[in-house]
Amino acid sequence: MKRRDNQDINSIFKIFDRKKKQVVGEEVQPKTIRHIERPIKLPFLADMDEGNERYGSAEDMQDKWGLSEKQAVLGGVPKNKIIGFVIAFATFILLIVGVFYILPRVLPDLFRGTNIELFVEPVINLEYEDPDYRVVIDSTVALMSLPESDSKRIAEVLYNEPVRYFSDSKNGYCKIQTQDGLVGYVKASSLIAETDSIEPDIHKYKLIVSDPSKNIMTHASNGTLIKKVMMNTVLYADIKREGVYQVALPGGDNGWIGSSGVIELSTRGATEEVSSRYFVSSVLTFVNAKYIENGMSIDGASVNGAVYVCAEINGIEIPRTMEGQAQAGIEVIPEPDAVTGEIMIEQILPGDIIFLSGPGKDPGDSKIYEMAVCTDTGTLFMLSPAKTTVRLRNFKSGDDICDRIITIRRVFSTRVVN
């Protein structure tokens, strides 16, 4: 009895013995498999005949489990889902085609003749479809009296200005006619035959440059210079963004121009007449510009050229030549002073254009030698004595300028107040 108690105590302490780690080199005892001497018989396994059971044999899923052929297949995509996806995709494609291709072509015909603005077709009248028209592609081009570089300069034409082409000539010149009827010769390389950039009805906006010059750039910001254009250049635009326009250029290209210093009009609109003070303000931007015979840009100007572009951007159509301008507007005849008999210069208002005979004229000489613009009482914008610049000059009653006056023309109505 005592021996048995010792065995029980030893077995208890063996429970707390740590398992000895295997010593390297020690022979490993093979693990044995415990066999169940008396297997347990479970009730739900009683109907299984171990002797006749065949594992891995095929079963009829319909007879055995009541499953259909489709339900018995694992991992496959049902055919009805594929068909549904195809139908949905085809419907989406048809919807896109209908909205973006079919409707834009069908709706205008359905609503033709109605007053619905969305479906009113714009009327496009091409003004320059005649193949004789050309477009100027340089900032300014000299119009010469003969096809020679040293001949008289009749006037200048501006970038994107339409002209009518007559014929080629010698020395690389061709004969053309301006829109206001001047005929002369320009460099043939300064013209292009493509006229989309000047057709009003194929664009959205008409722009007139009112600054002395503006730059056309390749991009709306941080672009490179395409062309420097001058005051009174007319451009047509299709896109308007904050502070910029995308303009059509001769030849089919596009460029960007800032909105400041630009007058926006409808494509067939005309600039409204403003007061003479705006005209004078525009003229003053040419003070001290280099003089060029009949020039009309900040890079080279004459008095008549400055008058032409400044009048045009302020709502008055006027000829380009000095002789034509001497017939514009209405004539102003100032009354002489009752005591001295001299012209009272206070009657010459800012904006009036004065035409003068040459210095030391003979009595009765009415040939126009030069012209000037009154910018303020007693101040004239005119050619410098050295004929190098156009500048301001002061005068008063009794000066030789008063004796040389042939006619004074007022082109801006005194009734316009802005």
C-alpha positions in Angstrom: 0.0 0.0 0.0 2.9 2.3 0.8 4.6 1.6 -2.5 1.5 2.6 -4.5 1.3 5.9 -2.6 4.8 6.7 -3.7 4.0 6.0 -7.3 1.1 8.3 -7.2 3.2 11.1 -5.7 5.9 10.6 -8.3 3.3 10.8 -11.1 2.0 14.1 -9.7 5.4 15.7 -9.7 6.1 14.6 -13.2 3.3 16.9 -14.4 5.4 19.9 -13.4 8.6 18.7 -14.9 9.7 20.8 -17.8 10.1 19.0 -21.1 13.8 18.3 -21.7 15.3 19.9 -24.7 16.7 17.7 -27.3 20.5 17.4 -27.0 22.4 17.7 -30.2 23.6 14.3 -31.2 21.3 12.4 -29.0 19.3 9.7 -30.7 15.8 10.7 -31.5 13.1 8.3 -30.4 10.7 7.5 -33.2 7.2 8.8 -32.7 4.5 6.2 -32.5 0.9 6.3 -33.7 -1.8 5.7 -31.2 -4.3 3.2 -32.5 -7.8 3.2 -31.2 -8.5 -0.3 -30.0 -12.2 0.2 -29.7 -13.5 2.7 -32.3 -16.6 4.6 -31.4 -19.7 3.9 -33.4 -21.6 7.1 -34.2 -25.3 6.7 -35.0 -25.3 8.8 -38.2 -22.4 6.6 -39.5 -24.3 3.4 -38.9 -25.6 3.3 -42.5 -22.2 3.4 -44.0 -20.7 0.2 -45.3 -16.9 0.7 -44.9 -16.2 -2.2 -47.0 -18.2 -1.1 -50.0 -17.6 2.7 -49.8 -15.8 4.2 -52.9 -14.3 7.6 -52.4 -13.9 10.0 -55.3 -16.6 8.5 -57.5 -19.0 10.8 -59.4 -22.4 11.5 -58.1 -25.6 12.5 -60.0 -26.2 15.9 -58.4 -29.8 16.1 -59.6 -30.8 12.7 -58.2 -28.6 12.9 -55.1 -29.0 16.6 -54.1 -31.8 17.9 -56.4 -29.5 20.5 -58.1 -29.8 21.6 -61.7 -26.9 21.5 -64.1 -26.3 25.2 -63.9 -26.4 25.2 -60.1 -23.9 22.3 -59.9 -21.2 24.2 -61.8 -18.8 26.1 -59.6 -17.0 29.4 -60.6 -18.7 30.0 -63.9 -20.5 33.2 -64.9 -24.1 32.7 -65.7 -24.9 33.4 -69.4 -27.8 35.7 -68.5 -25.4 38.0 -66.7 -23.2 38.3 -69.7 -26.1 39.0 -72.0 -27.3 41.7 -69.5 -23.9 43.4 -69.5 -23.8 43.4 -73.3 -27.3 44.9 -73.5 -26.4 47.6 -71.0 -23.2 48.5 -72.8 -24.9 48.7 -76.1 -27.6 50.9 -74.6 -25.0 53.3 -73.2 -23.2 53.5 -76.6 -26.6 54.2 -78.4 -27.3 56.9 -75.8 -24.0 58.7 -76.4 -24.4 58.5 -80.2 -27.9 59.9 -79.9 -27.1 62.8 -77.7 -23.9 63.9 -79.4 -24.5 62.9 -83.0 -28.1 62.3 -83.9 -29.9 64.9 -81.9 -27.7 67.9 -83.1 -28.6 66.9 -86.7 -32.3 66.1 -86.1 -33.5 68.8 -83.8 -32.6 71.8 -86.1 -34.8 70.2 -88.8 -37.7 69.6 -86.4 -37.6 73.2 -85.1 -36.7 74.9 -88.4 -38.8 78.1 -88.9 -39.5 78.6 -85.2 -38.4 81.5 -83.1 -36.5 79.3 -80.6 -33.1 80.9 -80.5 -31.3 77.6 -79.9 -32.5 76.3 -83.3 -32.3 79.5 -85.3 -29.6 79.0 -87.9 -27.2 81.9 -88.2 -27.1 83.6 -91.5 -23.6 83.6 -92.9 -22.9 86.2 -95.6 -19.3 85.9 -96.8 -18.0 89.4 -97.6 -14.7 88.4 -99.0 -15.4 85.2 -101.0 -14.2 87.0 -104.2 -10.8 85.4 -105.1 -9.4 88.9 -105.7 -9.4 89.7 -102.0 -6.2 89.6 -99.9 -5.3 90.1 -96.2 -2.4 92.1 -94.8 -0.1 89.9 -92.6 2.4 92.6 -91.5 1.9 95.1 -88.7 1.8 97.9 -91.2 2.5 98.0 -95.0 3.4 101.1 -97.0 1.1 101.9 -99.9 3.4 103.3 -102.6 2.5 105.3 -105.7 4.8 103.2 -107.9 6.2 99.6 -107.5 9.4 101.1 -106.2 10.7 101.4 -102.6 11.7 105.1 -103.1 8.4 106.3 -104.6 5.9 108.4 -102.8 4.1 106.8 -99.8 0.4 107.3 -100.4 -0.7 105.8 -97.0 -0.3 102.7 -94.9 -2.5 99.6 -94.5 -2.7 97.7 -91.2 -2.5 94.0 -90.1 -5.5 91.9 -91.0 -6.9 94.6 -93.3 -8.7 93.4 -96.4 -7.6 94.8 -99.8 -8.5 94.0 -103.4 -5.7 92.5 -105.5 -5.3 93.7 -109.0 -2.1 92.3 -110.5 1.5 91.5 -109.8 4.1 94.0 -110.7 7.9 94.3 -110.8 10.3 94.4 -107.8 8.1 92.0 -105.8 5.2 94.5 -105.6 1.6 94.0 -106.5 -1.2 96.5 -107.3 -4.0 96.7 -104.7 -7.0 98.9 -103.7 -7.8 99.7 -100.0 -11.4 99.5 -98.6 -11.6 103.3 -98.8 -10.6 103.4 -102.5 -6.9 104.2 -102.4 -5.0 102.5 -105.2 -1.2 101.8 -105.0 1.5 99.2 -104.7 2.5 97.0 -101.7 5.0 94.2 -101.2 3.4 91.0 -102.4 5.0 89.1 -99.5 2.8 91.2 -97.1 -0.5 89.7 -98.4 -2.2 86.3 -98.1 -5.2 85.0 -100.0 -6.9 83.2 -97.1 -9.7 85.4 -95.8 -11.3 83.6 -92.9 -9.7 85.9 -90.4 -11.8 88.9 -91.7 -15.2 87.3 -92.3 -17.5 88.8 -89.7 -20.2 86.1 -89.7 -18.0 83.2 -88.9 -16.7 84.7 -85.6 -18.3 85.9 -82.3 -16.5 89.2 -81.5 -15.1 92.1 -83.4 -12.1 93.8 -81.6 -10.6 97.2 -82.4 -7.2 98.0 -80.9 -7.4 101.3 -79.1 -4.0 101.4 -77.5 -1.0 102.6 -79.5 0.0 98.9 -80.0 -0.9 95.5 -78.7 0.9 92.1 -78.7 -0.7 88.9 -80.1 0.7 86.0 -78.2 0.8 82.2 -78.7 -0.9 81.5 -75.3 -3.2 83.3 -73.0 -0.4 83.6 -70.4 3.4 83.2 -70.7 3.2 82.8 -74.5 5.6 84.0 -77.1 5.1 87.0 -79.4 3.3 86.3 -82.7 2.7 89.9 -83.9 2.7 93.4 -82.7 -0.4 95.2 -84.0 -1.1 98.9 -84.1 -4.0 101.2 -83.1 -7.1 100.7 -85.2 -6.2 97.1 -86.2 -9.4 95.1 -86.5 -9.4 91.5 -85.3 -12.1 88.9 -84.9 -12.3 86.6 -81.9 -14.1 83.3 -81.1 -13.2 82.7 -77.4 -13.4 85.2 -74.6 -11.9 84.5 -71.2 -11.1 86.6 -68.1 -8.8 89.4 -69.5 -8.0 87.8 -72.9 -9.5 86.9 -76.3 -8.5 84.2 -78.7 -8.3 85.9 -82.1 -8.3 84.5 -85.6 -5.1 85.3 -87.5 -4.5 85.4 -91.3 -3.6 82.0 -92.6 -5.8 80.0 -90.2 -3.8 80.2 -87.0 -5.1 81.6 -83.6 -3.5 83.9 -81.0 -4.3 85.6 -77.7 -4.6 89.3 -77.0 -5.3 91.1 -73.7 -8.7 92.8 -73.3 -7.3 96.1 -72.0 -6.8 98.7 -74.8 -9.3 96.8 -77.0 -12.8 97.8 -78.0 -15.3 94.8 -78.2 -18.2 95.0 -80.7 -20.6 92.7 -82.4 -19.1 91.3 -85.5 -20.9 93.8 -87.7 -21.0 96.6 -85.1 -19.4 100.0 -85.5 -17.7 102.2 -82.9 -20.0 104.8 -81.4 -19.0 108.4 -81.7 -17.6 109.9 -78.5 -16.6 113.4 -77.5 -13.6 115.3 -78.9 -11.7 114.9 -75.6 -11.3 111.2 -76.2 -10.1 111.9 -79.7 -7.5 114.4 -78.3 -6.4 111.9 -75.7 -5.7 109.3 -78.5 -3.8 111.9 -80.5 -1.6 112.7 -77.6 -0.3 109.1 -77.5 1.6 109.9 -80.7 3.5 112.9 -79.3 7.2 112.6 -80.0 6.7 109.6 -82.3 9.1 109.3 -85.2 7.8 111.0 -88.4 7.2 108.8 -91.5 5.5 110.2 -94.5 1.8 109.3 -94.3 2.6 106.8 -91.5 -0.1 105.9 -89.0 1.5 103.8 -86.2 3.4 104.5 -83.1 6.5 103.1 -84.9 6.3 105.9 -87.5 3.5 108.5 -87.7 2.3 111.5 -89.6 -0.3 114.0 -88.4 -2.8 112.8 -91.0 -2.0 109.2 -90.1 -2.5 109.8 -86.4 -5.8 111.7 -87.1 -7.1 108.8 -89.2 -6.5 106.0 -86.6 -7.6 108.2 -83.7 -10.8 109.3 -85.4 -11.7 105.7 -86.4 -11.4 104.2 -82.9 -13.5 107.0 -81.5 -16.4 106.6 -83.9 -15.6 108.9 -86.9 -14.9 107.5 -90.3 -12.3 109.8 -92.1 -10.0 109.5 -95.1 -6.4 108.5 -94.7 -4.9 111.3 -96.7 -4.4 114.9 -95.7 -6.3 116.1 -98.8 -9.3 113.9 -97.9 -9.3 115.0 -94.3 -9.4 118.7 -95.5 -12.9 117.9 -96.7 -14.1 116.0 -93.6 -16.5 117.3 -90.9 -17.7 120.9 -91.0 -15.7 124.0 -91.6 -15.0 126.4 -88.8 -14.5 130.0 -89.7 -13.2 131.9 -86.6 -14.1 135.6 -86.4 -11.3 138.1 -86.2 -10.7 140.4 -83.3 -12.6 143.6 -83.7 -9.6 145.7 -82.7 -6.6 143.8 -84.1 -8.3 142.0 -86.9 -6.4 138.8 -85.9 -8.0 135.4 -85.4 -9.1 134.7 -81.9 -7.6 131.4 -81.1 -10.2 130.7 -78.3 -12.6 129.8 -81.1 -10.4 126.9 -82.2 -11.5 124.1 -79.9 -9.7 120.9 -78.8 -10.2 118.3 -81.5 -10.4 120.8 -84.4 -8.0 120.0 -87.4 -6.2 122.9 -88.9 -4.8 122.9 -92.4 -1.9 125.2 -93.2 -0.1 126.6 -96.2 3.6 126.6 -96.5 5.8 129.1 -94.6 6.1 132.5 -96.5 3.1 131.7 -98.7 2.1 134.1 -101.4 -1.1 136.0 -101.1 -4.0 133.8 -102.2 -2.0 130.6 -101.9 -4.5 127.9 -100.9 -2.4 124.8 -101.4 -2.2 122.7 -98.2 1.3 122.2 -97.0 0.8 120.6 -93.6 -1.9 120.1 -90.9 -2.2 120.2 -87.1 -4.6 119.2 -84.4 -5.7 121.5 -81.6 -5.2 119.6 -78.4 -5.8 122.6 -76.1 -6.3 126.3 -76.4 -3.1 127.6 -77.9 -1.5 124.1 -78.4 -1.2 122.2 -81.6 -0.1 118.6 -82.4 2.0 119.0 -85.6 5.2 118.1 -87.5 8.4 119.4 -86.0 10.4 122.0 -88.0 13.1 119.4 -88.6 10.5 116.9 -89.9 11.8 114.2 -87.6 9.0 113.8 -85.1 5.4 114.8 -84.5 5.2 117.0 -81.4 3.3 119.7 -79.5 3.7 123.4 -80.3 2.3 126.4 -78.6 0.9 129.4 -80.6 -1.1 132.6 -79.9 -2.9 135.2 -81.9 -0.7 137.0 -84.3 1.8 134.1 -84.8 2.7 133.1 -88.3 0.6 129.9 -87.9 -2.5 132.1 -87.8 -1.6 133.7 -91.1 -1.1 130.3 -92.7 -4.5 128.9 -91.8 -6.3 127.8 -94.9 -9.3 125.9 -93.3 -10.3 124.5 -89.9 -12.4 121.3 -89.9 -14.4 120.0 -86.9 -14.9 116.3 -87.3 -16.4 115.6 -83.8 -19.8 117.0 -83.1 -20.0 119.4 -80.2 -23.4 117.8 -79.3 -21.7 114.5 -78.2 -21.0 114.5 -74.5 -19.2 111.6 -72.8 
